[in-house]
Amino acid sequence: MKILLSEGAAEAFAELPESTKKRAARSIELLVQHPRIYPVRRRGVMKGYRYFIARGHLVYYGLSSDEVRIAAIIPAVMRRA
């Protein structure tokens, strides 16, 4: 199973704090062995994507027969301006 990051997800990952990167990396490593471990989003813009939470960020991914594609990494809660 290959892990691929979209261009936007790669940029977002690079900007995460180190502790969040480590947490996300551990969860991504699990996807190689257990790609369906996390739940599927049932509504909203990312409907149909699986996701997990890494220290306040949602990491969305999709599956194909031989790869996991990390589609987006977004803050789990938007802060007020």
mmCIF file of the N, C-alpha and C atoms, coordinates in Angstrom:
data_MODEL
# 
_entry.id   MODEL 
# 
loop_
_atom_site.group_PDB 
_atom_site.id 
_atom_site.type_symbol 
_atom_site.label_atom_id 
_atom_site.label_alt_id 
_atom_site.label_comp_id 
_atom_site.label_asym_id 
_atom_site.label_entity_id 
_atom_site.label_seq_id 
_atom_site.pdbx_PDB_ins_code 
_atom_site.Cartn_x 
_atom_site.Cartn_y 
_atom_site.Cartn_z 
_atom_site.occupancy 
_atom_site.B_iso_or_equiv 
_atom_site.pdbx_formal_charge 
_atom_site.auth_seq_id 
_atom_site.auth_comp_id 
_atom_site.auth_asym_id 
_atom_site.auth_atom_id 
_atom_site.pdbx_PDB_model_num 
ATOM 1   N N  . MET A 1 1  ? 0.857   -1.174 0.000  1.00 0.00 ? 1  MET A N  1 
ATOM 2   C CA . MET A 1 1  ? 0.000   0.000  0.000  1.00 0.00 ? 1  MET A CA 1 
ATOM 3   C C  . MET A 1 1  ? 0.903   1.237  0.000  1.00 0.00 ? 1  MET A C  1 
ATOM 4   N N  . LYS A 1 2  ? 0.709   2.104  -0.985 1.00 0.00 ? 2  LYS A N  1 
ATOM 5   C CA . LYS A 1 2  ? 1.470   3.351  -1.060 1.00 0.00 ? 2  LYS A CA 1 
ATOM 6   C C  . LYS A 1 2  ? 0.687   4.473  -0.390 1.00 0.00 ? 2  LYS A C  1 
ATOM 7   N N  . ILE A 1 3  ? 1.411   5.414  0.207  1.00 0.00 ? 3  ILE A N  1 
ATOM 8   C CA . ILE A 1 3  ? 0.810   6.606  0.796  1.00 0.00 ? 3  ILE A CA 1 
ATOM 9   C C  . ILE A 1 3  ? 1.196   7.793  -0.092 1.00 0.00 ? 3  ILE A C  1 
ATOM 10  N N  . LEU A 1 4  ? 0.205   8.518  -0.584 1.00 0.00 ? 4  LEU A N  1 
ATOM 11  C CA . LEU A 1 4  ? 0.438   9.707  -1.409 1.00 0.00 ? 4  LEU A CA 1 
ATOM 12  C C  . LEU A 1 4  ? -0.208  10.909 -0.751 1.00 0.00 ? 4  LEU A C  1 
ATOM 13  N N  . LEU A 1 5  ? 0.432   12.063 -0.859 1.00 0.00 ? 5  LEU A N  1 
ATOM 14  C CA . LEU A 1 5  ? -0.135  13.308 -0.346 1.00 0.00 ? 5  LEU A CA 1 
ATOM 15  C C  . LEU A 1 5  ? -0.438  14.227 -1.519 1.00 0.00 ? 5  LEU A C  1 
ATOM 16  N N  . SER A 1 6  ? -1.629  14.826 -1.507 1.00 0.00 ? 6  SER A N  1 
ATOM 17  C CA . SER A 1 6  ? -1.930  15.832 -2.517 1.00 0.00 ? 6  SER A CA 1 
ATOM 18  C C  . SER A 1 6  ? -0.998  17.017 -2.277 1.00 0.00 ? 6  SER A C  1 
ATOM 19  N N  . GLU A 1 7  ? -0.867  17.877 -3.264 1.00 0.00 ? 7  GLU A N  1 
ATOM 20  C CA . GLU A 1 7  ? 0.016   19.034 -3.122 1.00 0.00 ? 7  GLU A CA 1 
ATOM 21  C C  . GLU A 1 7  ? -0.407  19.909 -1.939 1.00 0.00 ? 7  GLU A C  1 
ATOM 22  N N  . GLY A 1 8  ? -1.702  20.148 -1.811 1.00 0.00 ? 8  GLY A N  1 
ATOM 23  C CA . GLY A 1 8  ? -2.197  20.965 -0.707 1.00 0.00 ? 8  GLY A CA 1 
ATOM 24  C C  . GLY A 1 8  ? -1.963  20.321 0.651  1.00 0.00 ? 8  GLY A C  1 
ATOM 25  N N  . ALA A 1 9  ? -2.143  18.994 0.717  1.00 0.00 ? 9  ALA A N  1 
ATOM 26  C CA . ALA A 1 9  ? -1.924  18.285 1.981  1.00 0.00 ? 9  ALA A CA 1 
ATOM 27  C C  . ALA A 1 9  ? -0.447  18.301 2.349  1.00 0.00 ? 9  ALA A C  1 
ATOM 28  N N  . ALA A 1 10 ? 0.433   18.181 1.366  1.00 0.00 ? 10 ALA A N  1 
ATOM 29  C CA . ALA A 1 10 ? 1.878   18.216 1.640  1.00 0.00 ? 10 ALA A CA 1 
ATOM 30  C C  . ALA A 1 10 ? 2.281   19.579 2.197  1.00 0.00 ? 10 ALA A C  1 
ATOM 31  N N  . GLU A 1 11 ? 1.730   20.648 1.624  1.00 0.00 ? 11 GLU A N  1 
ATOM 32  C CA . GLU A 1 11 ? 2.021   21.996 2.118  1.00 0.00 ? 11 GLU A CA 1 
ATOM 33  C C  . GLU A 1 11 ? 1.494   22.177 3.537  1.00 0.00 ? 11 GLU A C  1 
ATOM 34  N N  . ALA A 1 12 ? 0.265   21.718 3.777  1.00 0.00 ? 12 ALA A N  1 
ATOM 35  C CA . ALA A 1 12 ? -0.330  21.842 5.110  1.00 0.00 ? 12 ALA A CA 1 
ATOM 36  C C  . ALA A 1 12 ? 0.469   21.037 6.130  1.00 0.00 ? 12 ALA A C  1 
ATOM 37  N N  . PHE A 1 13 ? 0.905   19.830 5.759  1.00 0.00 ? 13 PHE A N  1 
ATOM 38  C CA . PHE A 1 13 ? 1.697   18.993 6.664  1.00 0.00 ? 13 PHE A CA 1 
ATOM 39  C C  . PHE A 1 13 ? 2.996   19.695 7.042  1.00 0.00 ? 13 PHE A C  1 
ATOM 40  N N  . ALA A 1 14 ? 3.648   20.322 6.077  1.00 0.00 ? 14 ALA A N  1 
ATOM 41  C CA . ALA A 1 14 ? 4.917   21.008 6.332  1.00 0.00 ? 14 ALA A CA 1 
ATOM 42  C C  . ALA A 1 14 ? 4.755   22.150 7.332  1.00 0.00 ? 14 ALA A C  1 
ATOM 43  N N  . GLU A 1 15 ? 3.578   22.741 7.389  1.00 0.00 ? 15 GLU A N  1 
ATOM 44  C CA . GLU A 1 15 ? 3.331   23.887 8.268  1.00 0.00 ? 15 GLU A CA 1 
ATOM 45  C C  . GLU A 1 15 ? 2.834   23.497 9.659  1.00 0.00 ? 15 GLU A C  1 
ATOM 46  N N  . LEU A 1 16 ? 2.577   22.225 9.886  1.00 0.00 ? 16 LEU A N  1 
ATOM 47  C CA . LEU A 1 16 ? 2.085   21.783 11.195 1.00 0.00 ? 16 LEU A CA 1 
ATOM 48  C C  . LEU A 1 16 ? 3.185   21.877 12.246 1.00 0.00 ? 16 LEU A C  1 
ATOM 49  N N  . PRO A 1 17 ? 2.812   22.092 13.515 1.00 0.00 ? 17 PRO A N  1 
ATOM 50  C CA . PRO A 1 17 ? 3.799   22.021 14.598 1.00 0.00 ? 17 PRO A CA 1 
ATOM 51  C C  . PRO A 1 17 ? 4.394   20.614 14.664 1.00 0.00 ? 17 PRO A C  1 
ATOM 52  N N  . GLU A 1 18 ? 5.609   20.481 15.153 1.00 0.00 ? 18 GLU A N  1 
ATOM 53  C CA . GLU A 1 18 ? 6.308   19.191 15.195 1.00 0.00 ? 18 GLU A CA 1 
ATOM 54  C C  . GLU A 1 18 ? 5.509   18.109 15.909 1.00 0.00 ? 18 GLU A C  1 
ATOM 55  N N  . SER A 1 19 ? 4.893   18.441 17.042 1.00 0.00 ? 19 SER A N  1 
ATOM 56  C CA . SER A 1 19 ? 4.142   17.420 17.786 1.00 0.00 ? 19 SER A CA 1 
ATOM 57  C C  . SER A 1 19 ? 2.956   16.908 16.972 1.00 0.00 ? 19 SER A C  1 
ATOM 58  N N  . THR A 1 20 ? 2.329   17.780 16.202 1.00 0.00 ? 20 THR A N  1 
ATOM 59  C CA . THR A 1 20 ? 1.206   17.378 15.360 1.00 0.00 ? 20 THR A CA 1 
ATOM 60  C C  . THR A 1 20 ? 1.697   16.525 14.200 1.00 0.00 ? 20 THR A C  1 
ATOM 61  N N  . LYS A 1 21 ? 2.846   16.881 13.629 1.00 0.00 ? 21 LYS A N  1 
ATOM 62  C CA . LYS A 1 21 ? 3.428   16.072 12.546 1.00 0.00 ? 21 LYS A CA 1 
ATOM 63  C C  . LYS A 1 21 ? 3.703   14.648 13.019 1.00 0.00 ? 21 LYS A C  1 
ATOM 64  N N  . LYS A 1 22 ? 4.266   14.523 14.210 1.00 0.00 ? 22 LYS A N  1 
ATOM 65  C CA . LYS A 1 22 ? 4.582   13.196 14.742 1.00 0.00 ? 22 LYS A CA 1 
ATOM 66  C C  . LYS A 1 22 ? 3.314   12.379 14.961 1.00 0.00 ? 22 LYS A C  1 
ATOM 67  N N  . ARG A 1 23 ? 2.298   12.998 15.519 1.00 0.00 ? 23 ARG A N  1 
ATOM 68  C CA . ARG A 1 23 ? 1.031   12.292 15.761 1.00 0.00 ? 23 ARG A CA 1 
ATOM 69  C C  . ARG A 1 23 ? 0.404   11.865 14.435 1.00 0.00 ? 23 ARG A C  1 
ATOM 70  N N  . ALA A 1 24 ? 0.384   12.775 13.457 1.00 0.00 ? 24 ALA A N  1 
ATOM 71  C CA . ALA A 1 24 ? -0.184  12.446 12.146 1.00 0.00 ? 24 ALA A CA 1 
ATOM 72  C C  . ALA A 1 24 ? 0.625   11.346 11.473 1.00 0.00 ? 24 ALA A C  1 
ATOM 73  N N  . ALA A 1 25 ? 1.941   11.406 11.565 1.00 0.00 ? 25 ALA A N  1 
ATOM 74  C CA . ALA A 1 25 ? 2.805   10.394 10.938 1.00 0.00 ? 25 ALA A CA 1 
ATOM 75  C C  . ALA A 1 25 ? 2.536   9.007  11.524 1.00 0.00 ? 25 ALA A C  1 
ATOM 76  N N  . ARG A 1 26 ? 2.331   8.918  12.837 1.00 0.00 ? 26 ARG A N  1 
ATOM 77  C CA . ARG A 1 26 ? 2.024   7.624  13.457 1.00 0.00 ? 26 ARG A CA 1 
ATOM 78  C C  . ARG A 1 26 ? 0.703   7.073  12.931 1.00 0.00 ? 26 ARG A C  1 
ATOM 79  N N  . SER A 1 27 ? -0.285  7.949  12.806 1.00 0.00 ? 27 SER A N  1 
ATOM 80  C CA . SER A 1 27 ? -1.590  7.510  12.299 1.00 0.00 ? 27 SER A CA 1 
ATOM 81  C C  . SER A 1 27 ? -1.495  7.111  10.829 1.00 0.00 ? 27 SER A C  1 
ATOM 82  N N  . ILE A 1 28 ? -0.720  7.842  10.055 1.00 0.00 ? 28 ILE A N  1 
ATOM 83  C CA . ILE A 1 28 ? -0.541  7.513  8.635  1.00 0.00 ? 28 ILE A CA 1 
ATOM 84  C C  . ILE A 1 28 ? 0.158   6.173  8.486  1.00 0.00 ? 28 ILE A C  1 
ATOM 85  N N  . GLU A 1 29 ? 1.126   5.874  9.351  1.00 0.00 ? 29 GLU A N  1 
ATOM 86  C CA . GLU A 1 29 ? 1.804   4.575  9.311  1.00 0.00 ? 29 GLU A CA 1 
ATOM 87  C C  . GLU A 1 29 ? 0.819   3.427  9.523  1.00 0.00 ? 29 GLU A C  1 
ATOM 88  N N  . LEU A 1 30 ? -0.178  3.637  10.372 1.00 0.00 ? 30 LEU A N  1 
ATOM 89  C CA . LEU A 1 30 ? -1.195  2.604  10.604 1.00 0.00 ? 30 LEU A CA 1 
ATOM 90  C C  . LEU A 1 30 ? -1.997  2.315  9.336  1.00 0.00 ? 30 LEU A C  1 
ATOM 91  N N  . LEU A 1 31 ? -2.150  3.315  8.489  1.00 0.00 ? 31 LEU A N  1 
ATOM 92  C CA . LEU A 1 31 ? -2.949  3.154  7.279  1.00 0.00 ? 31 LEU A CA 1 
ATOM 93  C C  . LEU A 1 31 ? -2.363  2.118  6.324  1.00 0.00 ? 31 LEU A C  1 
ATOM 94  N N  . VAL A 1 32 ? -1.061  1.932  6.366  1.00 0.00 ? 32 VAL A N  1 
ATOM 95  C CA . VAL A 1 32 ? -0.431  0.945  5.481  1.00 0.00 ? 32 VAL A CA 1 
ATOM 96  C C  . VAL A 1 32 ? -0.974  -0.447 5.773  1.00 0.00 ? 32 VAL A C  1 
ATOM 97  N N  . GLN A 1 33 ? -1.107  -0.792 7.035  1.00 0.00 ? 33 GLN A N  1 
ATOM 98  C CA . GLN A 1 33 ? -1.598  -2.112 7.431  1.00 0.00 ? 33 GLN A CA 1 
ATOM 99  C C  . GLN A 1 33 ? -3.119  -2.179 7.556  1.00 0.00 ? 33 GLN A C  1 
ATOM 100 N N  . HIS A 1 34 ? -3.728  -1.068 7.964  1.00 0.00 ? 34 HIS A N  1 
ATOM 101 C CA . HIS A 1 34 ? -5.170  -1.052 8.242  1.00 0.00 ? 34 HIS A CA 1 
ATOM 102 C C  . HIS A 1 34 ? -5.806  0.191  7.619  1.00 0.00 ? 34 HIS A C  1 
ATOM 103 N N  . PRO A 1 35 ? -5.953  0.240  6.306  1.00 0.00 ? 35 PRO A N  1 
ATOM 104 C CA . PRO A 1 35 ? -6.426  1.468  5.648  1.00 0.00 ? 35 PRO A CA 1 
ATOM 105 C C  . PRO A 1 35 ? -7.857  1.872  5.996  1.00 0.00 ? 35 PRO A C  1 
ATOM 106 N N  . ARG A 1 36 ? -8.652  0.949  6.471  1.00 0.00 ? 36 ARG A N  1 
ATOM 107 C CA . ARG A 1 36 ? -10.052 1.280  6.791  1.00 0.00 ? 36 ARG A CA 1 
ATOM 108 C C  . ARG A 1 36 ? -10.268 1.476  8.297  1.00 0.00 ? 36 ARG A C  1 
ATOM 109 N N  . ILE A 1 37 ? -9.212  1.746  9.021  1.00 0.00 ? 37 ILE A N  1 
ATOM 110 C CA . ILE A 1 37 ? -9.275  1.855  10.479 1.00 0.00 ? 37 ILE A CA 1 
ATOM 111 C C  . ILE A 1 37 ? -10.101 3.068  10.943 1.00 0.00 ? 37 ILE A C  1 
ATOM 112 N N  . TYR A 1 38 ? -10.095 4.134  10.170 1.00 0.00 ? 38 TYR A N  1 
ATOM 113 C CA . TYR A 1 38 ? -10.760 5.375  10.590 1.00 0.00 ? 38 TYR A CA 1 
ATOM 114 C C  . TYR A 1 38 ? -12.125 5.517  9.929  1.00 0.00 ? 38 TYR A C  1 
ATOM 115 N N  . PRO A 1 39 ? -13.021 6.312  10.536 1.00 0.00 ? 39 PRO A N  1 
ATOM 116 C CA . PRO A 1 39 ? -14.397 6.431  10.026 1.00 0.00 ? 39 PRO A CA 1 
ATOM 117 C C  . PRO A 1 39 ? -14.486 7.234  8.724  1.00 0.00 ? 39 PRO A C  1 
ATOM 118 N N  . VAL A 1 40 ? -15.638 7.083  8.068  1.00 0.00 ? 40 VAL A N  1 
ATOM 119 C CA . VAL A 1 40 ? -15.946 7.806  6.830  1.00 0.00 ? 40 VAL A CA 1 
ATOM 120 C C  . VAL A 1 40 ? -16.799 9.019  7.184  1.00 0.00 ? 40 VAL A C  1 
ATOM 121 N N  . ARG A 1 41 ? -16.474 10.163 6.601  1.00 0.00 ? 41 ARG A N  1 
ATOM 122 C CA . ARG A 1 41 ? -17.269 11.380 6.797  1.00 0.00 ? 41 ARG A CA 1 
ATOM 123 C C  . ARG A 1 41 ? -18.605 11.180 6.082  1.00 0.00 ? 41 ARG A C  1 
ATOM 124 N N  . ARG A 1 42 ? -19.704 11.393 6.773  1.00 0.00 ? 42 ARG A N  1 
ATOM 125 C CA . ARG A 1 42 ? -21.039 11.126 6.232  1.00 0.00 ? 42 ARG A CA 1 
ATOM 126 C C  . ARG A 1 42 ? -21.712 12.337 5.590  1.00 0.00 ? 42 ARG A C  1 
ATOM 127 N N  . ARG A 1 43 ? -21.189 13.535 5.849  1.00 0.00 ? 43 ARG A N  1 
ATOM 128 C CA . ARG A 1 43 ? -21.812 14.747 5.278  1.00 0.00 ? 43 ARG A CA 1 
ATOM 129 C C  . ARG A 1 43 ? -20.776 15.834 5.122  1.00 0.00 ? 43 ARG A C  1 
ATOM 130 N N  . GLY A 1 44 ? -21.159 16.900 4.481  1.00 0.00 ? 44 GLY A N  1 
ATOM 131 C CA . GLY A 1 44 ? -20.264 18.037 4.298  1.00 0.00 ? 44 GLY A CA 1 
ATOM 132 C C  . GLY A 1 44 ? -19.403 17.925 3.052  1.00 0.00 ? 44 GLY A C  1 
ATOM 133 N N  . VAL A 1 45 ? -18.485 18.858 2.921  1.00 0.00 ? 45 VAL A N  1 
ATOM 134 C CA . VAL A 1 45 ? -17.632 18.958 1.740  1.00 0.00 ? 45 VAL A CA 1 
ATOM 135 C C  . VAL A 1 45 ? -16.767 17.711 1.558  1.00 0.00 ? 45 VAL A C  1 
ATOM 136 N N  . MET A 1 46 ? -16.306 17.124 2.634  1.00 0.00 ? 46 MET A N  1 
ATOM 137 C CA . MET A 1 46 ? -15.415 15.964 2.552  1.00 0.00 ? 46 MET A CA 1 
ATOM 138 C C  . MET A 1 46 ? -16.176 14.634 2.689  1.00 0.00 ? 46 MET A C  1 
ATOM 139 N N  . LYS A 1 47 ? -17.455 14.656 2.367  1.00 0.00 ? 47 LYS A N  1 
ATOM 140 C CA . LYS A 1 47 ? -18.293 13.453 2.448  1.00 0.00 ? 47 LYS A CA 1 
ATOM 141 C C  . LYS A 1 47 ? -17.651 12.324 1.639  1.00 0.00 ? 47 LYS A C  1 
ATOM 142 N N  . GLY A 1 48 ? -17.597 11.139 2.248  1.00 0.00 ? 48 GLY A N  1 
ATOM 143 C CA . GLY A 1 48 ? -17.044 9.972  1.578  1.00 0.00 ? 48 GLY A CA 1 
ATOM 144 C C  . GLY A 1 48 ? -15.574 9.721  1.864  1.00 0.00 ? 48 GLY A C  1 
ATOM 145 N N  . TYR A 1 49 ? -14.875 10.727 2.384  1.00 0.00 ? 49 TYR A N  1 
ATOM 146 C CA . TYR A 1 49 ? -13.471 10.551 2.746  1.00 0.00 ? 49 TYR A CA 1 
ATOM 147 C C  . TYR A 1 49 ? -13.377 10.003 4.161  1.00 0.00 ? 49 TYR A C  1 
ATOM 148 N N  . ARG A 1 50 ? -12.375 9.203  4.412  1.00 0.00 ? 50 ARG A N  1 
ATOM 149 C CA . ARG A 1 50 ? -12.064 8.768  5.772  1.00 0.00 ? 50 ARG A CA 1 
ATOM 150 C C  . ARG A 1 50 ? -11.224 9.861  6.420  1.00 0.00 ? 50 ARG A C  1 
ATOM 151 N N  . TYR A 1 51 ? -11.211 9.880  7.759  1.00 0.00 ? 51 TYR A N  1 
ATOM 152 C CA . TYR A 1 51 ? -10.471 10.940 8.451  1.00 0.00 ? 51 TYR A CA 1 
ATOM 153 C C  . TYR A 1 51 ? -10.009 10.486 9.824  1.00 0.00 ? 51 TYR A C  1 
ATOM 154 N N  . PHE A 1 52 ? -8.996  11.184 10.316 1.00 0.00 ? 52 PHE A N  1 
ATOM 155 C CA . PHE A 1 52 ? -8.572  11.018 11.701 1.00 0.00 ? 52 PHE A CA 1 
ATOM 156 C C  . PHE A 1 52 ? -8.151  12.385 12.220 1.00 0.00 ? 52 PHE A C  1 
ATOM 157 N N  . ILE A 1 53 ? -8.067  12.504 13.530 1.00 0.00 ? 53 ILE A N  1 
ATOM 158 C CA . ILE A 1 53 ? -7.702  13.764 14.171 1.00 0.00 ? 53 ILE A CA 1 
ATOM 159 C C  . ILE A 1 53 ? -6.279  13.651 14.691 1.00 0.00 ? 53 ILE A C  1 
ATOM 160 N N  . ALA A 1 54 ? -5.478  14.674 14.404 1.00 0.00 ? 54 ALA A N  1 
ATOM 161 C CA . ALA A 1 54 ? -4.099  14.744 14.895 1.00 0.00 ? 54 ALA A CA 1 
ATOM 162 C C  . ALA A 1 54 ? -3.914  16.088 15.580 1.00 0.00 ? 54 ALA A C  1 
ATOM 163 N N  . ARG A 1 55 ? -4.015  16.082 16.890 1.00 0.00 ? 55 ARG A N  1 
ATOM 164 C CA . ARG A 1 55 ? -3.801  17.287 17.697 1.00 0.00 ? 55 ARG A CA 1 
ATOM 165 C C  . ARG A 1 55 ? -4.489  18.530 17.126 1.00 0.00 ? 55 ARG A C  1 
ATOM 166 N N  . GLY A 1 56 ? -5.786  18.449 16.967 1.00 0.00 ? 56 GLY A N  1 
ATOM 167 C CA . GLY A 1 56 ? -6.550  19.618 16.536 1.00 0.00 ? 56 GLY A CA 1 
ATOM 168 C C  . GLY A 1 56 ? -6.626  19.827 15.037 1.00 0.00 ? 56 GLY A C  1 
ATOM 169 N N  . HIS A 1 57 ? -6.161  18.871 14.260 1.00 0.00 ? 57 HIS A N  1 
ATOM 170 C CA . HIS A 1 57 ? -6.265  18.952 12.803 1.00 0.00 ? 57 HIS A CA 1 
ATOM 171 C C  . HIS A 1 57 ? -6.948  17.691 12.276 1.00 0.00 ? 57 HIS A C  1 
ATOM 172 N N  . LEU A 1 58 ? -7.792  17.868 11.289 1.00 0.00 ? 58 LEU A N  1 
ATOM 173 C CA . LEU A 1 58 ? -8.440  16.739 10.628 1.00 0.00 ? 58 LEU A CA 1 
ATOM 174 C C  . LEU A 1 58 ? -7.629  16.367 9.395  1.00 0.00 ? 58 LEU A C  1 
ATOM 175 N N  . VAL A 1 59 ? -7.328  15.096 9.272  1.00 0.00 ? 59 VAL A N  1 
ATOM 176 C CA . VAL A 1 59 ? -6.579  14.588 8.120  1.00 0.00 ? 59 VAL A CA 1 
ATOM 177 C C  . VAL A 1 59 ? -7.539  13.692 7.342  1.00 0.00 ? 59 VAL A C  1 
ATOM 178 N N  . TYR A 1 60 ? -7.879  14.110 6.115  1.00 0.00 ? 60 TYR A N  1 
ATOM 179 C CA . TYR A 1 60 ? -8.811  13.373 5.266  1.00 0.00 ? 60 TYR A CA 1 
ATOM 180 C C  . TYR A 1 60 ? -8.050  12.570 4.236  1.00 0.00 ? 60 TYR A C  1 
ATOM 181 N N  . TYR A 1 61 ? -8.508  11.337 3.982  1.00 0.00 ? 61 TYR A N  1 
ATOM 182 C CA . TYR A 1 61 ? -7.851  10.497 2.990  1.00 0.00 ? 61 TYR A CA 1 
ATOM 183 C C  . TYR A 1 61 ? -8.858  9.629  2.252  1.00 0.00 ? 61 TYR A C  1 
ATOM 184 N N  . GLY A 1 62 ? -8.462  9.226  1.052  1.00 0.00 ? 62 GLY A N  1 
ATOM 185 C CA . GLY A 1 62 ? -9.263  8.318  0.238  1.00 0.00 ? 62 GLY A CA 1 
ATOM 186 C C  . GLY A 1 62 ? -8.453  7.074  -0.065 1.00 0.00 ? 62 GLY A C  1 
ATOM 187 N N  . LEU A 1 63 ? -9.154  6.017  -0.453 1.00 0.00 ? 63 LEU A N  1 
ATOM 188 C CA . LEU A 1 63 ? -8.511  4.729  -0.719 1.00 0.00 ? 63 LEU A CA 1 
ATOM 189 C C  . LEU A 1 63 ? -8.735  4.284  -2.154 1.00 0.00 ? 63 LEU A C  1 
ATOM 190 N N  . SER A 1 64 ? -7.750  3.619  -2.705 1.00 0.00 ? 64 SER A N  1 
ATOM 191 C CA . SER A 1 64 ? -7.923  2.860  -3.944 1.00 0.00 ? 64 SER A CA 1 
ATOM 192 C C  . SER A 1 64 ? -7.363  1.474  -3.658 1.00 0.00 ? 64 SER A C  1 
ATOM 193 N N  . SER A 1 65 ? -7.270  0.631  -4.651 1.00 0.00 ? 65 SER A N  1 
ATOM 194 C CA . SER A 1 65 ? -6.850  -0.751 -4.412 1.00 0.00 ? 65 SER A CA 1 
ATOM 195 C C  . SER A 1 65 ? -5.429  -0.869 -3.880 1.00 0.00 ? 65 SER A C  1 
ATOM 196 N N  . ASP A 1 66 ? -4.543  0.066  -4.256 1.00 0.00 ? 66 ASP A N  1 
ATOM 197 C CA . ASP A 1 66 ? -3.145  -0.068 -3.833 1.00 0.00 ? 66 ASP A CA 1 
ATOM 198 C C  . ASP A 1 66 ? -2.541  1.198  -3.238 1.00 0.00 ? 66 ASP A C  1 
ATOM 199 N N  . GLU A 1 67 ? -3.378  2.217  -2.967 1.00 0.00 ? 67 GLU A N  1 
ATOM 200 C CA . GLU A 1 67 ? -2.824  3.436  -2.392 1.00 0.00 ? 67 GLU A CA 1 
ATOM 201 C C  . GLU A 1 67 ? -3.795  4.150  -1.468 1.00 0.00 ? 67 GLU A C  1 
ATOM 202 N N  . VAL A 1 68 ? -3.206  4.907  -0.557 1.00 0.00 ? 68 VAL A N  1 
ATOM 203 C CA . VAL A 1 68 ? -3.938  5.806  0.328  1.00 0.00 ? 68 VAL A CA 1 
ATOM 204 C C  . VAL A 1 68 ? -3.516  7.203  -0.072 1.00 0.00 ? 68 VAL A C  1 
ATOM 205 N N  . ARG A 1 69 ? -4.490  8.046  -0.424 1.00 0.00 ? 69 ARG A N  1 
ATOM 206 C CA . ARG A 1 69 ? -4.179  9.411  -0.840 1.00 0.00 ? 69 ARG A CA 1 
ATOM 207 C C  . ARG A 1 69 ? -4.673  10.380 0.225  1.00 0.00 ? 69 ARG A C  1 
ATOM 208 N N  . ILE A 1 70 ? -3.715  11.055 0.873  1.00 0.00 ? 70 ILE A N  1 
ATOM 209 C CA . ILE A 1 70 ? -4.061  12.086 1.855  1.00 0.00 ? 70 ILE A CA 1 
ATOM 210 C C  . ILE A 1 70 ? -4.537  13.292 1.057  1.00 0.00 ? 70 ILE A C  1 
ATOM 211 N N  . ALA A 1 71 ? -5.813  13.638 1.218  1.00 0.00 ? 71 ALA A N  1 
ATOM 212 C CA . ALA A 1 71 ? -6.433  14.672 0.391  1.00 0.00 ? 71 ALA A CA 1 
ATOM 213 C C  . ALA A 1 71 ? -6.342  16.068 1.000  1.00 0.00 ? 71 ALA A C  1 
ATOM 214 N N  . ALA A 1 72 ? -6.490  16.163 2.333  1.00 0.00 ? 72 ALA A N  1 
ATOM 215 C CA . ALA A 1 72 ? -6.528  17.482 2.968  1.00 0.00 ? 72 ALA A CA 1 
ATOM 216 C C  . ALA A 1 72 ? -6.165  17.367 4.436  1.00 0.00 ? 72 ALA A C  1 
ATOM 217 N N  . ILE A 1 73 ? -5.587  18.445 4.942  1.00 0.00 ? 73 ILE A N  1 
ATOM 218 C CA . ILE A 1 73 ? -5.315  18.592 6.381  1.00 0.00 ? 73 ILE A CA 1 
ATOM 219 C C  . ILE A 1 73 ? -5.815  19.966 6.753  1.00 0.00 ? 73 ILE A C  1 
ATOM 220 N N  . ILE A 1 74 ? -6.822  20.005 7.626  1.00 0.00 ? 74 ILE A N  1 
ATOM 221 C CA . ILE A 1 74 ? -7.418  21.280 7.999  1.00 0.00 ? 74 ILE A CA 1 
ATOM 222 C C  . ILE A 1 74 ? -7.553  21.371 9.515  1.00 0.00 ? 74 ILE A C  1 
ATOM 223 N N  . PRO A 1 75 ? -7.601  22.596 10.056 1.00 0.00 ? 75 PRO A N  1 
ATOM 224 C CA . PRO A 1 75 ? -7.845  22.738 11.500 1.00 0.00 ? 75 PRO A CA 1 
ATOM 225 C C  . PRO A 1 75 ? -9.204  22.143 11.861 1.00 0.00 ? 75 PRO A C  1 
ATOM 226 N N  . ALA A 1 76 ? -9.272  21.441 12.973 1.00 0.00 ? 76 ALA A N  1 
ATOM 227 C CA . ALA A 1 76 ? -10.511 20.821 13.408 1.00 0.00 ? 76 ALA A CA 1 
ATOM 228 C C  . ALA A 1 76 ? -11.496 21.862 13.894 1.00 0.00 ? 76 ALA A C  1 
ATOM 229 N N  . VAL A 1 77 ? -11.005 22.955 14.420 1.00 0.00 ? 77 VAL A N  1 
ATOM 230 C CA . VAL A 1 77 ? -11.840 24.035 14.917 1.00 0.00 ? 77 VAL A CA 1 
ATOM 231 C C  . VAL A 1 77 ? -11.277 25.337 14.375 1.00 0.00 ? 77 VAL A C  1 
ATOM 232 N N  . MET A 1 78 ? -12.148 26.116 13.768 1.00 0.00 ? 78 MET A N  1 
ATOM 233 C CA . MET A 1 78 ? -11.721 27.411 13.254 1.00 0.00 ? 78 MET A CA 1 
ATOM 234 C C  . MET A 1 78 ? -11.729 28.429 14.400 1.00 0.00 ? 78 MET A C  1 
ATOM 235 N N  . ARG A 1 79 ? -10.672 29.175 14.534 1.00 0.00 ? 79 ARG A N  1 
ATOM 236 C CA . ARG A 1 79 ? -10.593 30.208 15.578 1.00 0.00 ? 79 ARG A CA 1 
ATOM 237 C C  . ARG A 1 79 ? -11.279 31.475 15.111 1.00 0.00 ? 79 ARG A C  1 
ATOM 238 N N  . ARG A 1 80 ? -11.827 32.196 16.057 1.00 0.00 ? 80 ARG A N  1 
ATOM 239 C CA . ARG A 1 80 ? -12.469 33.473 15.716 1.00 0.00 ? 80 ARG A CA 1 
ATOM 240 C C  . ARG A 1 80 ? -11.411 34.521 15.432 1.00 0.00 ? 80 ARG A C  1 
ATOM 241 N N  . ALA A 1 81 ? -11.737 35.410 14.523 1.00 0.00 ? 81 ALA A N  1 
ATOM 242 C CA . ALA A 1 81 ? -10.794 36.483 14.146 1.00 0.00 ? 81 ALA A CA 1 
ATOM 243 C C  . ALA A 1 81 ? -10.807 37.579 15.181 1.00 0.00 ? 81 ALA A C  1 
# 
